[in-house]
Amino acid sequence: MTTAGGNDALFSAAVAMAPRPAAMADKQLLRALRGGPGTQSFSMAARGLPLLPRGLGRMSGLERLNLKGNRLRRLPQEVEALSRLKVLNLGNNNFDEAPEQLKYLVSLQKLHLFGNKICRISPSIFDGLQNLVLLNLNNNRLTYLPPEIQRLKNLECMSLDNNQLRSLPKELCCLRKLRELHLSHNSIIAIPEDIEYLTELKILILSRNQVENLPDGLCKMKRLRILDVAGNNIQIFPTDMENLELEELYCEDNPLLEKNPVSAIQEEDILTLKELTARFILSQLENKNIYLHRAMQNNLEVQAVLSHKRKCAQCGSSFLSMWLECVKFLDVKQQMTTSRNLELLPVRAFLCSYKCFNHPDHGLFGIAVL
């Protein structure tokens, strides 16, 4: 007959004999090492490991390493020897910054760092990740991206959902091979105008941020097919929005302008001397005035000023800085998949004068300030 004290002793013995995660990891690594340096894939996922067992650096032929779901805060220095590693999963660990050892993994193509506590990425890390194609940093604590991210020249997919980003560096727009960019649930206010240089981008997810205006450069992204800007502070879309060949557009939960016409008092068109001069020069350039073209080539200051010109949506004339900001409403339901409650898409338009505004049947409306 076993006493209560005996039961406690048996329970203690059972606990003592239970395999510990670290011991199990050591045995698993030992078995892998017996397979020789040619082992290509190795996983120690969901083991609750605070540290990695020694010997990992001896697996010189390793191409895929899965370490997600542990309690890792850092990587051992021997990881730097895994020069053939192509896929590394460090998701759901306890890293508070991206491990410095990553810069030595020169063959790395896919890097998963989701579900950590990362608030900082050292710029030097990007030096060795020239072959990286996919970068997943979802569910971290990043507040900014270093400009050196432009070194990831081969990156095709980057995901930064659920971070604390407030802005994006213009250098991000140097990633010419980028096809997918996921930035939902951050605190981003503005998008760089240079986004037009992401010429291969097909998917742009900006939902649940604080974006107020989308840049005109967005409308030059000929390959863009999916745009999600739901849950921002957008009232109106850029002028050339209809030039995009979108297949899906999501913009619910924005304070979009609505088509509710009201009457308003019109002011006289009184143009400044600068505006009158600019309009004359622009019209002469459009009429191919040879002498003016030659003069312009040597005047960089004037070129810079006139580079901000706009075209009147009614008469097509160019103007500089005095205009009427209007809105036209596009029915895009037949062209693409859209938010369920979207009836008409408000798109910005500019007119050079009240004369053009009063022209019949142009379908443009002034924007009422309430």
Order of alpha helices (4+ residues) and beta strands (2+ residues): alpha-alpha-beta-beta-beta-beta-beta-beta-beta-beta-beta-beta-alpha-alpha-alpha-beta-beta-beta-beta-beta-alpha-beta
